[in-house]
Amino acid sequence: MSTPPSVTPDANRWRMLAVIAVAQLMIILDGSIVNVALPHIQTALDISDASIQWVVTAYILAFGSLLLLGGRIADYWGRKRTFVVGLLGFAAASALGGLAPSQEYMFAARGLQGVFAALLAPAALSLVTVAFTEPKERAKAFGVFGALSGAGAAIGLIIGGLLVDGPGWRWVMWVNVPIALVVAVFAIVIVRESKAGGHPHFDIPGAALSTLGLFSLVYGFTRVAEAEHGWADPLAITCLVLAAILLVSFVLFERRTDHPLLPLRIPADRVRGGSYLTFLMVGAGLTAMFLFLSFYMQGVLHYDALKTGLHFLPFSLGIILTAGIVARVLPKVGPRPLMIGGLIVASIGMLLLLRTTPEDQYWTHVFPSLVIIPIGMAFVFIPTSSTALIGVDARDAGVASALLNTSQQVGGSVGLALLSTLALSARKDSIAELGLQKNGQPFPESLVAGFHVGYLWGAVLLLIGAAIAFAFVRIKKHEYHANGAEDEAPALAI
């Protein structure tokens, strides 16, 4: 039953944020933790070089393609209930992954993790959206989310290295189990239930079109990055064409149905739509930094997994420290200048990585970028998370949150395909010029040349994001406060 609007904020909202933030961190950490363990998983389960990518791909496909449906389930079924079920399911899938006796078992467990993460992630963000309605408090809450989103991947590299070098690779999966169970208990006690008012209507045709369309899109770009023929791969082309047909059909269907999975009023708003596009560019651009810099440290400088993670620590600290500043500045300045300035600063940090060489010059050639990029990203993550959900009715908080996550996932897939293809082409050109070493491996100079192209185009994508924010996120400080005030009394259902 819907409660009448109330301007009294939830007394437990900060405790709720702590619980939800830990769950969000677990999701972010999971990706990079598993990446560190891939060589060990491959050896233990006898997975071929061609198949090892499915440990990552199975998760991304399930997560990215089911996010919109997961967001709508949270809206109608209950965000707290969906959050708890997502936690328990994620814990179960992680336990199964840690017990995996074969590659098929591992791939299935990772896919199952993605399914429950698609419930968990939008439920978490929408719970924050409906709990924090006052602009200054909401800025602080999104500051926590922004810090975790930016720093989580780097922290995961450190934890992954410690676990792999310590108790073993299976603990990379098992570590999620106690975290998820403890968070679920606290969520049951602390988190307040909220859901869309009225009778729930699930848009089954829309869910099928969006899920299959996003699945085809993510798999198509993943195939481009991994296939021998790249963009000319027939299966990749087929998937991308099919994705375009399905997603266009989804939009056309959503325009006509009475109870859409994704009400088009959400992305059609200029500010929100610009925020989603900006986040897509951020997801694509950051791929360059994490992917190529990880390969550079391990493949060229020969750092082990733990040392690589520790060398990413400045990025994590930079995000965390800057997030607090952004949370205080955002209500005073408004989101648009922060987003544009942050993307420009981050792109400058990315371009500084073009100075890297095969020599170990971490402190002079890498460290400055790992200080500058997170400062810029903190000024992007927090305002964008806020503007992407500003003015959204409480009944649509889950699906709007899911669309933000979807933008980041699709952006990461697009960036992975685009930047990997460009970097590989540059590496081949360098190999043709320099030749190969006696052992058949390319010179380090050729590897670095490929990484440089990745950094360059990563910076270009971030600058495109800045242009999108400039063109679309036209919201002034007083308008930002006015929109926040409109949401001060969302209708909650208890």
Long-range contacts (C-beta under 8 A, 24 or more apart in sequence): 1-493, 1-494, 2-197, 2-198, 2-491, 2-492, 2-493, 3-491, 3-492, 3-493, 3-494, 4-491, 5-489, 5-490, 5-491, 6-489, 7-488, 7-489, 9-131, 9-132, 9-133, 9-134, 9-137, 10-131, 10-192, 12-190, 12-191, 12-192, 13-131, 13-132, 13-137, 15-190, 16-127, 16-128, 16-131, 16-190, 16-191, 16-192, 17-128, 17-131, 17-132, 17-141, 17-144, 19-183, 19-186, 19-187, 19-190, 19-191, 20-83, 20-124, 20-127, 20-128, 20-187, 20-191, 21-144, 21-145, 21-148, 22-179, 22-183, 23-83, 23-86, 23-87, 23-120, 23-124, 23-180, 23-183, 23-187, 24-121, 24-124, 24-125, 24-145, 24-148, 24-149, 24-152, 25-148, 25-152, 25-155, 26-90, 26-176, 26-179, 26-180, 26-183, 27-90, 27-117, 27-120, 27-121, 27-152, 28-148, 28-149, 28-152, 28-153, 28-156, 29-152, 29-153, 29-155, 29-156, 29-159, 30-59, 30-94, 30-113, 30-117, 30-156, 30-176, 31-56, 31-59, 31-153, 31-156, 32-152, 32-153, 32-154, 32-155, 32-156, 32-157, 32-160, 32-290, 33-156, 33-157, 33-159, 33-160, 33-163, 33-172, 33-175, 34-59, 34-110, 34-160, 34-172, 34-173, 35-156, 35-157, 35-160, 35-294, 36-156, 36-157, 36-160, 36-161, 36-164, 36-172, 36-305, 36-308, 36-309, 37-160, 37-163, 37-164, 37-169, 37-172, 40-164, 40-168, 40-169, 41-106, 41-169, 44-169, 45-100, 45-101, 45-102, 45-103, 45-106, 46-103, 47-103, 47-106, 51-103, 53-222, 53-226, 54-103, 54-107, 54-110, 55-106, 55-107, 55-110, 56-110, 57-219, 57-222, 58-107, 58-108, 58-110, 58-111, 58-114, 59-110, 59-111, 59-113, 59-114, 59-117, 60-114, 60-218, 60-222, 60-409, 60-412, 60-413, 61-111, 61-114, 61-215, 61-218, 61-219, 61-222, 62-110, 62-111, 62-112, 62-113, 62-114, 62-115, 62-117, 62-118, 63-113, 63-114, 63-115, 63-117, 63-118, 63-121, 63-409, 64-114, 64-214, 64-215, 64-218, 64-406, 64-409, 64-410, 64-413, 65-118, 65-210, 65-211, 65-212, 65-214, 65-215, 65-218, 66-114, 66-115, 66-118, 66-211, 67-118, 67-121, 67-122, 67-214, 67-402, 67-403, 67-405, 67-406, 67-409, 68-207, 68-210, 68-211, 68-214, 68-261, 68-262, 68-399, 68-402, 68-403, 68-406, 69-118, 69-207, 69-210, 69-211, 69-261, 70-118, 70-119, 70-120, 70-121, 70-122, 70-123, 70-398, 70-402, 71-122, 71-123, 71-126, 71-398, 71-399, 71-400, 71-401, 71-402, 71-403, 71-405, 72-202, 72-203, 72-207, 72-261, 72-262, 72-398, 72-399, 72-402, 73-119, 73-202, 73-398, 74-119, 74-122, 74-123, 74-126, 74-195, 74-398, 74-401, 74-402, 75-126, 75-195, 75-196, 75-395, 75-396, 75-397, 75-398, 75-399, 76-195, 76-196, 76-200, 76-201, 76-202, 77-195, 77-200, 78-193, 78-194, 78-195, 78-493, 79-123, 79-126, 79-127, 79-130, 79-193, 79-194, 79-195, 79-397, 79-398, 80-123, 80-127, 80-187, 80-191, 80-192, 80-193, 80-194, 81-193, 82-119, 82-120, 82-123, 82-398, 83-119, 83-120, 83-123, 83-124, 83-127, 83-187, 83-191, 84-184, 84-187, 84-188, 85-116, 85-119, 86-116, 86-117, 86-119, 86-120, 86-121, 86-123, 87-116, 87-120, 87-180, 87-181, 87-183, 87-184, 87-187, 88-180, 88-181, 88-184, 89-115, 89-116, 89-119, 90-116, 90-117, 90-120, 90-176, 90-180, 91-176, 91-177, 91-180, 91-181, 91-184, 92-116, 94-173, 94-174, 94-175, 94-176, 94-177, 94-180, 95-173, 95-174, 95-177, 97-173, 98-170, 98-171, 98-172, 98-173, 98-174, 98-177, 99-170, 100-173, 109-173, 118-402, 121-401, 121-402, 121-405, 122-398, 122-399, 122-401, 122-402, 122-405, 123-398, 123-401, 124-401, 125-385, 125-389, 125-401, 125-404, 125-405, 126-194, 126-397, 126-398, 126-400, 126-401, 127-191, 127-194, 129-389, 129-392, 129-397, 129-400, 129-401, 130-194, 130-394, 130-397, 130-490, 130-492, 131-192, 133-484, 133-487, 133-488, 133-489, 133-490, 134-484, 134-488, 135-331, 135-480, 135-481, 135-484, 135-485, 136-331, 138-386, 138-484, 139-326, 139-327, 139-328, 139-330, 139-331, 139-382, 139-386, 140-327, 142-327, 142-382, 142-385, 142-386, 143-323, 143-324, 143-326, 143-327, 143-330, 143-382, 144-323, 145-381, 145-382, 145-385, 146-319, 146-323, 146-326, 146-378, 146-381, 146-382, 146-385, 147-319, 147-320, 147-323, 147-324, 147-378, 147-381, 149-381, 149-385, 150-315, 150-316, 150-319, 150-323, 150-374, 150-377, 150-378, 150-381, 151-315, 151-316, 151-317, 151-319, 151-320, 151-374, 152-316, 153-290, 154-309, 154-312, 154-313, 154-315, 154-316, 155-316, 156-309, 157-294, 157-305, 157-308, 157-309, 157-312, 158-306, 158-309, 158-310, 158-312, 158-313, 159-309, 160-305, 160-309, 161-304, 161-305, 161-306, 161-307, 161-308, 161-309, 161-310, 162-306, 164-305, 164-306, 165-304, 165-305, 165-306, 192-492, 192-494, 193-492, 193-493, 193-494, 194-394, 194-397, 194-490, 194-492, 194-493, 194-494, 195-492, 195-493, 196-394, 196-395, 196-396, 196-398, 196-493, 197-395, 197-491, 197-493, 198-395, 201-258, 201-259, 202-259, 202-261, 203-254, 203-257, 203-259, 203-260, 203-261, 205-253, 205-257, 206-250, 206-253, 206-254, 206-257, 206-260, 206-261, 206-262, 207-261, 209-246, 209-247, 209-249, 209-250, 209-253, 210-246, 210-247, 210-250, 210-261, 210-262, 212-246, 213-242, 213-243, 213-245, 213-246, 213-247, 213-249, 213-250, 214-243, 214-247, 214-406, 214-410, 216-240, 216-242, 216-243, 216-246, 217-243, 217-247, 217-410, 217-413, 218-409, 218-410, 218-413, 221-413, 221-414, 221-416, 221-417, 221-418, 222-413, 222-416, 222-417, 224-417, 224-421, 225-416, 225-417, 225-420, 225-421, 230-421, 230-424, 231-421, 261-399, 262-399, 262-403, 263-396, 263-399, 266-392, 266-396, 266-399, 266-400, 266-403, 267-403, 269-391, 270-472, 270-473, 270-474, 271-387, 271-390, 271-391, 271-472, 271-473, 271-474, 271-475, 272-387, 272-388, 272-389, 272-390, 272-391, 272-392, 272-400, 273-472, 274-387, 274-468, 274-469, 274-471, 274-472, 274-473, 275-384, 275-387, 275-388, 275-404, 275-469, 275-472, 275-473, 276-388, 276-403, 276-404, 276-407, 277-407, 277-465, 277-468, 277-472, 278-339, 278-343, 278-380, 278-384, 278-465, 278-468, 278-469, 278-472, 278-473, 279-384, 279-388, 279-404, 279-407, 279-408, 279-411, 280-407, 280-408, 280-410, 280-411, 280-414, 280-465, 281-343, 281-411, 281-461, 281-462, 281-464, 281-465, 281-468, 282-343, 282-377, 282-380, 282-381, 282-384, 282-408, 282-411, 282-462, 282-465, 283-407, 283-408, 283-409, 283-410, 283-411, 283-412, 283-414, 283-415, 284-411, 284-412, 284-414, 284-415, 284-418, 284-419, 284-458, 284-461, 285-346, 285-347, 285-350, 285-415, 285-458, 285-459, 285-460, 285-461, 285-462, 285-465, 286-377, 286-412, 286-415, 286-458, 287-412, 287-415, 287-416, 287-419, 287-458, 288-350, 288-415, 288-419, 288-454, 288-455, 288-457, 288-458, 288-459, 288-461, 289-350, 289-353, 289-369, 289-373, 289-455, 289-458, 291-416, 291-419, 291-420, 291-454, 292-419, 292-423, 292-450, 292-451, 292-454, 292-455, 292-458, 293-353, 293-366, 293-451, 295-447, 295-451, 296-356, 296-447, 296-448, 296-451, 299-447, 300-358, 300-444, 300-447, 300-448, 301-360, 301-362, 311-362, 311-366, 311-370, 312-370, 314-367, 314-370, 314-371, 314-374, 315-370, 315-373, 315-374, 316-374, 317-374, 318-370, 318-371, 318-373, 318-374, 318-375, 318-378, 319-374, 319-377, 319-378, 319-381, 322-374, 322-375, 322-378, 322-379, 323-378, 323-381, 323-382, 325-378, 326-378, 326-379, 326-382, 326-383, 327-382, 330-382, 330-383, 330-386, 331-477, 331-480, 331-481, 332-477, 333-477, 334-475, 334-476, 334-477, 334-479, 334-480, 335-383, 335-384, 335-386, 335-387, 335-473, 335-475, 335-480, 336-383, 336-469, 336-470, 336-473, 336-474, 336-475, 336-476, 338-379, 338-380, 338-382, 338-383, 339-379, 339-380, 339-383, 339-384, 339-387, 339-466, 339-469, 339-473, 340-466, 340-469, 340-470, 341-376, 341-379, 342-375, 342-376, 342-377, 342-378, 342-379, 342-380, 342-383, 343-376, 343-380, 343-462, 343-463, 343-465, 343-466, 343-469, 344-376, 344-462, 344-463, 344-466, 345-372, 345-375, 345-376, 345-379, 346-372, 346-373, 346-375, 346-376, 346-377, 346-380, 346-462, 347-376, 347-459, 347-460, 347-462, 347-463, 347-466, 348-372, 348-376, 348-459, 349-373, 349-375, 349-376, 350-455, 350-458, 350-459, 350-462, 351-455, 351-456, 351-459, 353-451, 353-452, 353-455, 354-452, 354-455, 354-456, 356-448, 356-451, 356-452, 357-448, 358-443, 358-444, 358-445, 358-447, 358-448, 380-465, 384-469, 387-473, 387-475, 387-480, 390-475, 390-480, 390-483, 390-484, 390-487, 391-483, 391-486, 391-487, 392-487, 393-490, 394-487, 394-490, 394-491, 394-492, 395-491, 397-490, 415-458, 415-461, 418-457, 419-453, 419-454, 419-457, 419-458, 420-454, 422-453, 422-454, 422-457, 423-450, 423-451, 423-453, 423-454, 424-450, 425-453, 426-450, 426-452, 426-453
